[in-house]
Amino acid sequence: MSIPKIRLSVQTTLPENYRTDKSFQQALEKLEQLGFYGLELNIAHPENESLESVVKLLDKYHLKLTSFASGLTAKTYGLSLSDKDEEIRTRSVHKLKQVFDFLSGSEIGIILGFFKGPKVDYPEIALSQFGRSLDELLPAAENAKTSLVVEATNRYESSIANSLEDAVRLVEPRKSSYLKILPDTFHMNIEERDMYASMEKYFKYYNNVHLSDNNRYFPGYGAFDFKKVLGHLRSLGYSGGFALEGNLKAGLTEDSEVAMDMMKRIWESKER
């Protein structure tokens, strides 16, 4: 049986003038040439954008919008779904409902990473507030057919969902197919006692994996064993997508080329 090509996306920011931004369009052309499947996009003001317009531009380069990366939106408006200030938490829920409106019917998931909230000195309150936010957002997610994807991020960045187990504890009791988790190799390297066992144990809760090296650059600029990661997922029968997400070393297209070259060789190798 032949091994399918890796479905690799890259996370980046949508420029506000993306329709006329030549450098952005040149980057899209390069990503198409490299064989990328799609983009996870950070959009500062999604309520001012048209999904149809964004998708139309990406289609021109045979790229898909695979996820809405919500971090820039949260930073732009000073939002947190776990803030103890009820006004901030409520504004955060409202803003995400606007993102549902933007994505409605597209089945494109919303990644909750930075949007979960930062590391705070009131973790139990934060966890309770985040749970309330999920409960308020879930009906809107189901109505829009848009998944909420809780990313497991390390303890130095957030008080919410540091490990895959933490993330599952939030989504599993709510019993919705529109709640998922997101493993990230950089964060797992910090938080998981055995990241391979965790990926296997919680396999059914995710269909996307973030790939980031141990130094937070894209794969290929650090020391992480991606052959072992991808080999493990392939042995589990993983058929979901991957996305590059991290800091840039040389530039978006340069770093993406380094990572794609390595990921493609590993994933498509016949060696197990």
Secondary structure, 3 states (H helix, E strand, C coil): CCCCCCCEEEEEECCCCCCCCHHHHHHHHHHHHHCCCEEEEECCCHHHCCHHHHHHHHHHCCCEEEEEECHHHHHHHCCCCCCCCHHHHHHHHHHHHHHHHHHCCCCCEEEECHHHCCCCCCHHHHHHHHHHHHHHHHHHHHHHCCCEEEECCCCCCCCCCCCHHHHHHHHHHHCCCCEEEECEHHHHHHHCCCHHHHHHHCHHHCCEEEECCCCCECCCCCCCCHHHHHHHHHHCCCCCEEEECCECCCCHHHHHHHHHHHHHHHHHCCCC
